[in-house]
């Protein structure tokens, strides 16, 4: 499957398209196909390195 990953904070230039293995569901789980995924404000803040998760910043 294709995914966008970030390995450092920054603008659109830090978004990296990668190929990952398709996850297999475990017992009691299902896999859902997504045709499109949106981006919300927290996603933008994580990319900028300014999103607070609890009392500490997320480190990439």
mmCIF file of the N, C-alpha and C atoms, coordinates in Angstrom:
data_MODEL
# 
_entry.id   MODEL 
# 
loop_
_atom_site.group_PDB 
_atom_site.id 
_atom_site.type_symbol 
_atom_site.label_atom_id 
_atom_site.label_alt_id 
_atom_site.label_comp_id 
_atom_site.label_asym_id 
_atom_site.label_entity_id 
_atom_site.label_seq_id 
_atom_site.pdbx_PDB_ins_code 
_atom_site.Cartn_x 
_atom_site.Cartn_y 
_atom_site.Cartn_z 
_atom_site.occupancy 
_atom_site.B_iso_or_equiv 
_atom_site.pdbx_formal_charge 
_atom_site.auth_seq_id 
_atom_site.auth_comp_id 
_atom_site.auth_asym_id 
_atom_site.auth_atom_id 
_atom_site.pdbx_PDB_model_num 
ATOM 1   N N  . UNK A 1 1  ? 0.842   -1.161  0.000  1.00 0.00 ? 1  UNK A N  1 
ATOM 2   C CA . UNK A 1 1  ? 0.000   0.000   0.000  1.00 0.00 ? 1  UNK A CA 1 
ATOM 3   C C  . UNK A 1 1  ? 0.891   1.228   0.000  1.00 0.00 ? 1  UNK A C  1 
ATOM 4   N N  . UNK A 1 2  ? 0.377   2.322   -0.517 1.00 0.00 ? 2  UNK A N  1 
ATOM 5   C CA . UNK A 1 2  ? 1.120   3.570   -0.516 1.00 0.00 ? 2  UNK A CA 1 
ATOM 6   C C  . UNK A 1 2  ? 0.687   4.420   0.670  1.00 0.00 ? 2  UNK A C  1 
ATOM 7   N N  . UNK A 1 3  ? 1.630   5.143   1.234  1.00 0.00 ? 3  UNK A N  1 
ATOM 8   C CA . UNK A 1 3  ? 1.339   6.015   2.371  1.00 0.00 ? 3  UNK A CA 1 
ATOM 9   C C  . UNK A 1 3  ? 2.249   7.230   2.309  1.00 0.00 ? 3  UNK A C  1 
ATOM 10  N N  . UNK A 1 4  ? 1.791   8.324   2.890  1.00 0.00 ? 4  UNK A N  1 
ATOM 11  C CA . UNK A 1 4  ? 2.626   9.509   3.044  1.00 0.00 ? 4  UNK A CA 1 
ATOM 12  C C  . UNK A 1 4  ? 3.168   9.474   4.463  1.00 0.00 ? 4  UNK A C  1 
ATOM 13  N N  . UNK A 1 5  ? 4.494   9.577   4.592  1.00 0.00 ? 5  UNK A N  1 
ATOM 14  C CA . UNK A 1 5  ? 5.127   9.571   5.915  1.00 0.00 ? 5  UNK A CA 1 
ATOM 15  C C  . UNK A 1 5  ? 5.934   10.843  6.079  1.00 0.00 ? 5  UNK A C  1 
ATOM 16  N N  . UNK A 1 6  ? 6.087   11.261  7.327  1.00 0.00 ? 6  UNK A N  1 
ATOM 17  C CA . UNK A 1 6  ? 6.975   12.386  7.614  1.00 0.00 ? 6  UNK A CA 1 
ATOM 18  C C  . UNK A 1 6  ? 8.042   11.903  8.591  1.00 0.00 ? 6  UNK A C  1 
ATOM 19  N N  . UNK A 1 7  ? 9.274   12.305  8.322  1.00 0.00 ? 7  UNK A N  1 
ATOM 20  C CA . UNK A 1 7  ? 10.396  11.906  9.161  1.00 0.00 ? 7  UNK A CA 1 
ATOM 21  C C  . UNK A 1 7  ? 11.041  13.109  9.841  1.00 0.00 ? 7  UNK A C  1 
ATOM 22  N N  . UNK A 1 8  ? 10.562  14.314  9.492  1.00 0.00 ? 8  UNK A N  1 
ATOM 23  C CA . UNK A 1 8  ? 11.037  15.552  10.097 1.00 0.00 ? 8  UNK A CA 1 
ATOM 24  C C  . UNK A 1 8  ? 9.942   16.596  9.924  1.00 0.00 ? 8  UNK A C  1 
ATOM 25  N N  . UNK A 1 9  ? 9.995   17.659  10.716 1.00 0.00 ? 9  UNK A N  1 
ATOM 26  C CA . UNK A 1 9  ? 9.004   18.707  10.578 1.00 0.00 ? 9  UNK A CA 1 
ATOM 27  C C  . UNK A 1 9  ? 9.337   19.583  9.384  1.00 0.00 ? 9  UNK A C  1 
ATOM 28  N N  . UNK A 1 10 ? 8.331   20.265  8.848  1.00 0.00 ? 10 UNK A N  1 
ATOM 29  C CA . UNK A 1 10 ? 8.558   21.163  7.731  1.00 0.00 ? 10 UNK A CA 1 
ATOM 30  C C  . UNK A 1 10 ? 7.337   21.295  6.861  1.00 0.00 ? 10 UNK A C  1 
ATOM 31  N N  . UNK A 1 11 ? 7.537   21.901  5.706  1.00 0.00 ? 11 UNK A N  1 
ATOM 32  C CA . UNK A 1 11 ? 6.463   22.141  4.748  1.00 0.00 ? 11 UNK A CA 1 
ATOM 33  C C  . UNK A 1 11 ? 6.171   20.904  3.917  1.00 0.00 ? 11 UNK A C  1 
ATOM 34  N N  . UNK A 1 12 ? 5.482   21.104  2.798  1.00 0.00 ? 12 UNK A N  1 
ATOM 35  C CA . UNK A 1 12 ? 5.111   19.973  1.945  1.00 0.00 ? 12 UNK A CA 1 
ATOM 36  C C  . UNK A 1 12 ? 6.303   19.158  1.438  1.00 0.00 ? 12 UNK A C  1 
ATOM 37  N N  . UNK A 1 13 ? 7.472   19.770  1.399  1.00 0.00 ? 13 UNK A N  1 
ATOM 38  C CA . UNK A 1 13 ? 8.659   19.057  0.904  1.00 0.00 ? 13 UNK A CA 1 
ATOM 39  C C  . UNK A 1 13 ? 9.096   17.903  1.813  1.00 0.00 ? 13 UNK A C  1 
ATOM 40  N N  . UNK A 1 14 ? 8.621   17.862  3.065  1.00 0.00 ? 14 UNK A N  1 
ATOM 41  C CA . UNK A 1 14 ? 9.006   16.765  3.964  1.00 0.00 ? 14 UNK A CA 1 
ATOM 42  C C  . UNK A 1 14 ? 8.077   15.556  3.849  1.00 0.00 ? 14 UNK A C  1 
ATOM 43  N N  . UNK A 1 15 ? 6.990   15.676  3.089  1.00 0.00 ? 15 UNK A N  1 
ATOM 44  C CA . UNK A 1 15 ? 6.069   14.553  2.901  1.00 0.00 ? 15 UNK A CA 1 
ATOM 45  C C  . UNK A 1 15 ? 6.701   13.553  1.946  1.00 0.00 ? 15 UNK A C  1 
ATOM 46  N N  . UNK A 1 16 ? 6.790   12.299  2.358  1.00 0.00 ? 16 UNK A N  1 
ATOM 47  C CA . UNK A 1 16 ? 7.453   11.272  1.569  1.00 0.00 ? 16 UNK A CA 1 
ATOM 48  C C  . UNK A 1 16 ? 6.466   10.163  1.239  1.00 0.00 ? 16 UNK A C  1 
ATOM 49  N N  . UNK A 1 17 ? 6.326   9.859   -0.055 1.00 0.00 ? 17 UNK A N  1 
ATOM 50  C CA . UNK A 1 17 ? 5.475   8.750   -0.484 1.00 0.00 ? 17 UNK A CA 1 
ATOM 51  C C  . UNK A 1 17 ? 6.274   7.461   -0.338 1.00 0.00 ? 17 UNK A C  1 
ATOM 52  N N  . UNK A 1 18 ? 5.740   6.490   0.416  1.00 0.00 ? 18 UNK A N  1 
ATOM 53  C CA . UNK A 1 18 ? 6.429   5.226   0.655  1.00 0.00 ? 18 UNK A CA 1 
ATOM 54  C C  . UNK A 1 18 ? 5.492   4.058   0.365  1.00 0.00 ? 18 UNK A C  1 
ATOM 55  N N  . UNK A 1 19 ? 6.059   2.924   0.073  1.00 0.00 ? 19 UNK A N  1 
ATOM 56  C CA . UNK A 1 19 ? 5.316   1.667   -0.074 1.00 0.00 ? 19 UNK A CA 1 
ATOM 57  C C  . UNK A 1 19 ? 5.446   0.897   1.232  1.00 0.00 ? 19 UNK A C  1 
ATOM 58  N N  . UNK A 1 20 ? 4.331   0.456   1.773  1.00 0.00 ? 20 UNK A N  1 
ATOM 59  C CA . UNK A 1 20 ? 4.314   -0.322  3.008  1.00 0.00 ? 20 UNK A CA 1 
ATOM 60  C C  . UNK A 1 20 ? 3.555   -1.616  2.771  1.00 0.00 ? 20 UNK A C  1 
ATOM 61  N N  . UNK A 1 21 ? 3.842   -2.654  3.549  1.00 0.00 ? 21 UNK A N  1 
ATOM 62  C CA . UNK A 1 21 ? 3.045   -3.871  3.423  1.00 0.00 ? 21 UNK A CA 1 
ATOM 63  C C  . UNK A 1 21 ? 1.594   -3.605  3.821  1.00 0.00 ? 21 UNK A C  1 
ATOM 64  N N  . UNK A 1 22 ? 0.677   -4.239  3.139  1.00 0.00 ? 22 UNK A N  1 
ATOM 65  C CA . UNK A 1 22 ? -0.739  -4.104  3.480  1.00 0.00 ? 22 UNK A CA 1 
ATOM 66  C C  . UNK A 1 22 ? -0.985  -4.773  4.816  1.00 0.00 ? 22 UNK A C  1 
ATOM 67  N N  . UNK A 1 23 ? -1.541  -4.038  5.793  1.00 0.00 ? 23 UNK A N  1 
ATOM 68  C CA . UNK A 1 23 ? -1.764  -4.647  7.107  1.00 0.00 ? 23 UNK A CA 1 
ATOM 69  C C  . UNK A 1 23 ? -2.820  -5.751  7.043  1.00 0.00 ? 23 UNK A C  1 
ATOM 70  N N  . UNK A 1 24 ? -2.593  -6.790  7.778  1.00 0.00 ? 24 UNK A N  1 
ATOM 71  C CA . UNK A 1 24 ? -3.554  -7.889  7.880  1.00 0.00 ? 24 UNK A CA 1 
ATOM 72  C C  . UNK A 1 24 ? -4.276  -7.781  9.211  1.00 0.00 ? 24 UNK A C  1 
ATOM 73  N N  . UNK A 1 25 ? -5.596  -7.858  9.199  1.00 0.00 ? 25 UNK A N  1 
ATOM 74  C CA . UNK A 1 25 ? -6.336  -7.760  10.461 1.00 0.00 ? 25 UNK A CA 1 
ATOM 75  C C  . UNK A 1 25 ? -6.094  -8.974  11.350 1.00 0.00 ? 25 UNK A C  1 
ATOM 76  N N  . UNK A 1 26 ? -6.093  -8.721  12.651 1.00 0.00 ? 26 UNK A N  1 
ATOM 77  C CA . UNK A 1 26 ? -5.963  -9.797  13.618 1.00 0.00 ? 26 UNK A CA 1 
ATOM 78  C C  . UNK A 1 26 ? -7.329  -10.320 14.017 1.00 0.00 ? 26 UNK A C  1 
ATOM 79  N N  . UNK A 1 27 ? -7.369  -11.252 14.953 1.00 0.00 ? 27 UNK A N  1 
ATOM 80  C CA . UNK A 1 27 ? -8.648  -11.796 15.420 1.00 0.00 ? 27 UNK A CA 1 
ATOM 81  C C  . UNK A 1 27 ? -9.557  -10.686 15.950 1.00 0.00 ? 27 UNK A C  1 
ATOM 82  N N  . UNK A 1 28 ? -10.811 -10.678 15.505 1.00 0.00 ? 28 UNK A N  1 
ATOM 83  C CA . UNK A 1 28 ? -11.778 -9.687  15.950 1.00 0.00 ? 28 UNK A CA 1 
ATOM 84  C C  . UNK A 1 28 ? -11.623 -8.325  15.287 1.00 0.00 ? 28 UNK A C  1 
ATOM 85  N N  . UNK A 1 29 ? -10.748 -8.209  14.281 1.00 0.00 ? 29 UNK A N  1 
ATOM 86  C CA . UNK A 1 29 ? -10.523 -6.943  13.578 1.00 0.00 ? 29 UNK A CA 1 
ATOM 87  C C  . UNK A 1 29 ? -10.951 -7.073  12.122 1.00 0.00 ? 29 UNK A C  1 
ATOM 88  N N  . UNK A 1 30 ? -11.127 -5.944  11.465 1.00 0.00 ? 30 UNK A N  1 
ATOM 89  C CA . UNK A 1 30 ? -11.424 -5.934  10.036 1.00 0.00 ? 30 UNK A CA 1 
ATOM 90  C C  . UNK A 1 30 ? -10.505 -4.919  9.362  1.00 0.00 ? 30 UNK A C  1 
ATOM 91  N N  . UNK A 1 31 ? -10.311 -5.065  8.073  1.00 0.00 ? 31 UNK A N  1 
ATOM 92  C CA . UNK A 1 31 ? -9.563  -4.078  7.292  1.00 0.00 ? 31 UNK A CA 1 
ATOM 93  C C  . UNK A 1 31 ? -10.568 -3.310  6.460  1.00 0.00 ? 31 UNK A C  1 
ATOM 94  N N  . UNK A 1 32 ? -10.470 -1.978  6.465  1.00 0.00 ? 32 UNK A N  1 
ATOM 95  C CA . UNK A 1 32 ? -11.402 -1.113  5.747  1.00 0.00 ? 32 UNK A CA 1 
ATOM 96  C C  . UNK A 1 32 ? -10.656 -0.447  4.601  1.00 0.00 ? 32 UNK A C  1 
ATOM 97  N N  . UNK A 1 33 ? -11.241 -0.503  3.409  1.00 0.00 ? 33 UNK A N  1 
ATOM 98  C CA . UNK A 1 33 ? -10.638 0.166   2.257  1.00 0.00 ? 33 UNK A CA 1 
ATOM 99  C C  . UNK A 1 33 ? -11.029 1.639   2.283  1.00 0.00 ? 33 UNK A C  1 
ATOM 100 N N  . UNK A 1 34 ? -10.048 2.517   2.109  1.00 0.00 ? 34 UNK A N  1 
ATOM 101 C CA . UNK A 1 34 ? -10.308 3.960   2.064  1.00 0.00 ? 34 UNK A CA 1 
ATOM 102 C C  . UNK A 1 34 ? -9.923  4.474   0.684  1.00 0.00 ? 34 UNK A C  1 
ATOM 103 N N  . UNK A 1 35 ? -10.859 5.115   0.028  1.00 0.00 ? 35 UNK A N  1 
ATOM 104 C CA . UNK A 1 35 ? -10.593 5.700   -1.290 1.00 0.00 ? 35 UNK A CA 1 
ATOM 105 C C  . UNK A 1 35 ? -9.903  7.050   -1.160 1.00 0.00 ? 35 UNK A C  1 
ATOM 106 N N  . UNK A 1 36 ? -10.196 7.775   -0.099 1.00 0.00 ? 36 UNK A N  1 
ATOM 107 C CA . UNK A 1 36 ? -9.594  9.087   0.125  1.00 0.00 ? 36 UNK A CA 1 
ATOM 108 C C  . UNK A 1 36 ? -9.547  9.353   1.621  1.00 0.00 ? 36 UNK A C  1 
ATOM 109 N N  . UNK A 1 37 ? -8.509  10.026  2.057  1.00 0.00 ? 37 UNK A N  1 
ATOM 110 C CA . UNK A 1 37 ? -8.333  10.371  3.462  1.00 0.00 ? 37 UNK A CA 1 
ATOM 111 C C  . UNK A 1 37 ? -8.116  11.878  3.551  1.00 0.00 ? 37 UNK A C  1 
ATOM 112 N N  . UNK A 1 38 ? -8.766  12.536  4.488  1.00 0.00 ? 38 UNK A N  1 
ATOM 113 C CA . UNK A 1 38 ? -8.604  13.975  4.652  1.00 0.00 ? 38 UNK A CA 1 
ATOM 114 C C  . UNK A 1 38 ? -7.493  14.314  5.624  1.00 0.00 ? 38 UNK A C  1 
ATOM 115 N N  . UNK A 1 39 ? -7.125  15.564  5.629  1.00 0.00 ? 39 UNK A N  1 
ATOM 116 C CA . UNK A 1 39 ? -6.107  16.078  6.540  1.00 0.00 ? 39 UNK A CA 1 
ATOM 117 C C  . UNK A 1 39 ? -6.771  17.133  7.405  1.00 0.00 ? 39 UNK A C  1 
ATOM 118 N N  . UNK A 1 40 ? -6.578  17.026  8.707  1.00 0.00 ? 40 UNK A N  1 
ATOM 119 C CA . UNK A 1 40 ? -7.163  17.987  9.642  1.00 0.00 ? 40 UNK A CA 1 
ATOM 120 C C  . UNK A 1 40 ? -6.103  18.876  10.267 1.00 0.00 ? 40 UNK A C  1 
ATOM 121 N N  . UNK A 1 41 ? -6.558  19.820  11.044 1.00 0.00 ? 41 UNK A N  1 
ATOM 122 C CA . UNK A 1 41 ? -5.637  20.762  11.702 1.00 0.00 ? 41 UNK A CA 1 
ATOM 123 C C  . UNK A 1 41 ? -4.565  20.058  12.538 1.00 0.00 ? 41 UNK A C  1 
ATOM 124 N N  . UNK A 1 42 ? -4.894  19.037  13.338 1.00 0.00 ? 42 UNK A N  1 
ATOM 125 C CA . UNK A 1 42 ? -3.827  18.357  14.088 1.00 0.00 ? 42 UNK A CA 1 
ATOM 126 C C  . UNK A 1 42 ? -2.733  17.785  13.177 1.00 0.00 ? 42 UNK A C  1 
ATOM 127 N N  . UNK A 1 43 ? -3.106  17.288  11.996 1.00 0.00 ? 43 UNK A N  1 
ATOM 128 C CA . UNK A 1 43 ? -2.101  16.757  11.069 1.00 0.00 ? 43 UNK A CA 1 
ATOM 129 C C  . UNK A 1 43 ? -1.120  17.847  10.645 1.00 0.00 ? 43 UNK A C  1 
ATOM 130 N N  . UNK A 1 44 ? -1.643  19.028  10.395 1.00 0.00 ? 44 UNK A N  1 
ATOM 131 C CA . UNK A 1 44 ? -0.789  20.150  9.992  1.00 0.00 ? 44 UNK A CA 1 
ATOM 132 C C  . UNK A 1 44 ? 0.125   20.557  11.145 1.00 0.00 ? 44 UNK A C  1 
ATOM 133 N N  . UNK A 1 45 ? -0.411  20.603  12.362 1.00 0.00 ? 45 UNK A N  1 
ATOM 134 C CA . UNK A 1 45 ? 0.400   20.975  13.520 1.00 0.00 ? 45 UNK A CA 1 
ATOM 135 C C  . UNK A 1 45 ? 1.491   19.951  13.800 1.00 0.00 ? 45 UNK A C  1 
ATOM 136 N N  . UNK A 1 46 ? 1.209   18.663  13.608 1.00 0.00 ? 46 UNK A N  1 
ATOM 137 C CA . UNK A 1 46 ? 2.235   17.628  13.778 1.00 0.00 ? 46 UNK A CA 1 
ATOM 138 C C  . UNK A 1 46 ? 3.356   17.861  12.776 1.00 0.00 ? 46 UNK A C  1 
ATOM 139 N N  . UNK A 1 47 ? 2.989   18.132  11.524 1.00 0.00 ? 47 UNK A N  1 
ATOM 140 C CA . UNK A 1 47 ? 4.007   18.358  10.492 1.00 0.00 ? 47 UNK A CA 1 
ATOM 141 C C  . UNK A 1 47 ? 4.870   19.574  10.811 1.00 0.00 ? 47 UNK A C  1 
ATOM 142 N N  . UNK A 1 48 ? 4.252   20.613  11.408 1.00 0.00 ? 48 UNK A N  1 
ATOM 143 C CA . UNK A 1 48 ? 4.999   21.810  11.775 1.00 0.00 ? 48 UNK A CA 1 
ATOM 144 C C  . UNK A 1 48 ? 5.836   21.602  13.037 1.00 0.00 ? 48 UNK A C  1 
ATOM 145 N N  . UNK A 1 49 ? 5.530   20.542  13.788 1.00 0.00 ? 49 UNK A N  1 
ATOM 146 C CA . UNK A 1 49 ? 6.246   20.287  15.034 1.00 0.00 ? 49 UNK A CA 1 
ATOM 147 C C  . UNK A 1 49 ? 5.701   21.071  16.208 1.00 0.00 ? 49 UNK A C  1 
ATOM 148 N N  . UNK A 1 50 ? 4.459   21.567  16.113 1.00 0.00 ? 50 UNK A N  1 
ATOM 149 C CA . UNK A 1 50 ? 3.892   22.387  17.178 1.00 0.00 ? 50 UNK A CA 1 
ATOM 150 C C  . UNK A 1 50 ? 2.699   21.741  17.873 1.00 0.00 ? 50 UNK A C  1 
ATOM 151 N N  . UNK A 1 51 ? 2.350   20.514  17.526 1.00 0.00 ? 51 UNK A N  1 
ATOM 152 C CA . UNK A 1 51 ? 1.199   19.845  18.140 1.00 0.00 ? 51 UNK A CA 1 
ATOM 153 C C  . UNK A 1 51 ? 1.570   19.295  19.500 1.00 0.00 ? 51 UNK A C  1 
ATOM 154 N N  . UNK A 1 52 ? 0.773   19.603  20.504 1.00 0.00 ? 52 UNK A N  1 
ATOM 155 C CA . UNK A 1 52 ? 1.009   19.090  21.866 1.00 0.00 ? 52 UNK A CA 1 
ATOM 156 C C  . UNK A 1 52 ? 0.132   17.870  22.094 1.00 0.00 ? 52 UNK A C  1 
ATOM 157 N N  . UNK A 1 53 ? 0.708   16.784  22.518 1.00 0.00 ? 53 UNK A N  1 
ATOM 158 C CA . UNK A 1 53 ? -0.024  15.578  22.851 1.00 0.00 ? 53 UNK A CA 1 
ATOM 159 C C  . UNK A 1 53 ? 0.100   15.396  24.356 1.00 0.00 ? 53 UNK A C  1 
ATOM 160 N N  . UNK A 1 54 ? -0.963  15.698  25.059 1.00 0.00 ? 54 UNK A N  1 
ATOM 161 C CA . UNK A 1 54 ? -0.870  15.680  26.527 1.00 0.00 ? 54 UNK A CA 1 
ATOM 162 C C  . UNK A 1 54 ? -0.034  16.846  26.983 1.00 0.00 ? 54 UNK A C  1 
ATOM 163 N N  . UNK A 1 55 ? 1.012   16.583  27.760 1.00 0.00 ? 55 UNK A N  1 
ATOM 164 C CA . UNK A 1 55 ? 1.834   17.674  28.272 1.00 0.00 ? 55 UNK A CA 1 
ATOM 165 C C  . UNK A 1 55 ? 3.155   17.812  27.534 1.00 0.00 ? 55 UNK A C  1 
ATOM 166 N N  . UNK A 1 56 ? 3.441   16.943  26.563 1.00 0.00 ? 56 UNK A N  1 
ATOM 167 C CA . UNK A 1 56 ? 4.713   17.043  25.859 1.00 0.00 ? 56 UNK A CA 1 
ATOM 168 C C  . UNK A 1 56 ? 4.495   17.057  24.352 1.00 0.00 ? 56 UNK A C  1 
ATOM 169 N N  . UNK A 1 57 ? 5.448   17.561  23.627 1.00 0.00 ? 57 UNK A N  1 
ATOM 170 C CA . UNK A 1 57 ? 5.361   17.602  22.169 1.00 0.00 ? 57 UNK A CA 1 
ATOM 171 C C  . UNK A 1 57 ? 5.615   16.228  21.589 1.00 0.00 ? 57 UNK A C  1 
ATOM 172 N N  . UNK A 1 58 ? 5.043   15.972  20.424 1.00 0.00 ? 58 UNK A N  1 
ATOM 173 C CA . UNK A 1 58 ? 5.317   14.734  19.698 1.00 0.00 ? 58 UNK A CA 1 
ATOM 174 C C  . UNK A 1 58 ? 6.685   14.850  19.076 1.00 0.00 ? 58 UNK A C  1 
ATOM 175 N N  . UNK A 1 59 ? 7.510   13.856  19.228 1.00 0.00 ? 59 UNK A N  1 
ATOM 176 C CA . UNK A 1 59 ? 8.800   13.874  18.553 1.00 0.00 ? 59 UNK A CA 1 
ATOM 177 C C  . UNK A 1 59 ? 8.749   12.917  17.373 1.00 0.00 ? 59 UNK A C  1 
ATOM 178 N N  . UNK A 1 60 ? 9.325   13.329  16.280 1.00 0.00 ? 60 UNK A N  1 
ATOM 179 C CA . UNK A 1 60 ? 9.317   12.509  15.059 1.00 0.00 ? 60 UNK A CA 1 
ATOM 180 C C  . UNK A 1 60 ? 10.603  11.738  14.948 1.00 0.00 ? 60 UNK A C  1 
# 
